[in-house]
């Protein structure tokens, strides 16, 4: 059984790179890519995911806001923040 991963990244080039890299790891499968928090929430409502690779700066909300929304909805999906953000 593979770990189903969702890449949430607004930059198309970075999203493609994350998808490719995760796809190379044995036991992992990228099941989707979302380019905004809203798109990610819609995807997660429709499909099961084990892991989210999450950018912090998205066009419609922050990655932290997305995490808070997921937790408030009872979703306990694992999240790894993958970002080029330099501020705290």
C-alpha positions as CSV (number, residue, x, y, z in Angstrom):
1,X,0.0,0.0,0.0
2,X,1.3,3.4,-1.0
3,X,1.3,6.6,1.1
4,X,-1.1,8.9,-0.8
5,X,0.4,12.4,-1.0
6,X,-1.2,15.7,-2.0
7,X,1.1,18.5,-3.2
8,X,-0.2,22.0,-2.3
9,X,1.9,24.6,-4.1
10,X,0.9,27.7,-6.1
11,X,4.0,27.8,-8.2
12,X,3.5,25.4,-11.1
13,X,7.2,24.7,-11.6
14,X,7.7,23.9,-7.9
15,X,4.5,21.8,-7.8
16,X,5.8,19.7,-10.7
17,X,9.2,19.3,-9.1
18,X,7.6,18.2,-5.8
19,X,5.3,15.8,-7.7
20,X,8.3,14.3,-9.5
21,X,10.5,13.9,-6.4
22,X,7.8,12.4,-4.3
23,X,6.8,10.1,-7.1
24,X,10.4,8.7,-7.1
25,X,10.2,7.6,-3.5
26,X,9.3,3.9,-3.1
27,X,6.0,3.6,-1.2
28,X,4.7,7.1,-2.1
29,X,2.2,8.1,-4.7
30,X,1.2,11.6,-5.6
31,X,-2.6,11.5,-5.9
32,X,-3.0,15.2,-6.7
33,X,-1.7,18.7,-6.9
34,X,-3.6,21.8,-5.7
35,X,-2.5,25.3,-6.4
36,X,-4.6,27.1,-3.7
37,X,-6.0,26.4,-0.2
38,X,-9.5,26.2,-1.6
39,X,-8.5,23.7,-4.3
40,X,-6.8,21.6,-1.6
41,X,-9.9,21.6,0.6
42,X,-12.1,20.5,-2.3
43,X,-9.7,17.8,-3.2
44,X,-9.5,16.5,0.4
45,X,-13.3,16.5,0.7
46,X,-13.4,14.1,-2.3
47,X,-10.3,11.9,-2.0
48,X,-8.4,10.2,0.9
49,X,-4.9,11.5,1.4
50,X,-2.2,10.3,3.9
51,X,0.2,13.2,3.6
52,X,0.1,16.8,2.5
53,X,3.2,18.6,1.2
54,X,2.2,22.2,1.9
55,X,3.5,25.5,0.9
56,X,3.0,28.3,3.5
57,X,2.1,31.1,1.1
58,X,-0.9,30.3,-1.1
59,X,-2.9,32.8,-3.1
60,X,-6.1,32.5,-1.0
61,X,-4.9,31.6,2.5
62,X,-1.7,30.6,4.3
63,X,-0.7,27.0,4.7
64,X,-1.2,27.5,8.4
65,X,-4.8,28.6,7.9
66,X,-5.3,25.5,5.7
67,X,-3.9,23.3,8.5
68,X,-6.2,25.0,11.1
69,X,-9.2,24.5,8.8
70,X,-8.4,20.8,8.4
71,X,-7.9,20.2,12.1
72,X,-11.2,22.1,12.9
73,X,-12.9,19.7,10.5
74,X,-11.4,16.7,12.3
75,X,-8.8,15.8,9.6
76,X,-5.6,14.4,11.1
77,X,-3.7,14.1,7.8
78,X,0.0,14.4,8.3
79,X,1.5,17.6,6.9
80,X,5.0,18.6,5.9
81,X,5.6,22.2,5.2
82,X,7.7,22.7,2.1
83,X,8.3,26.4,1.6
84,X,10.9,28.9,0.6
85,X,9.5,31.4,3.1
86,X,12.3,33.0,5.2
87,X,10.2,34.8,7.8
88,X,8.9,33.2,10.9
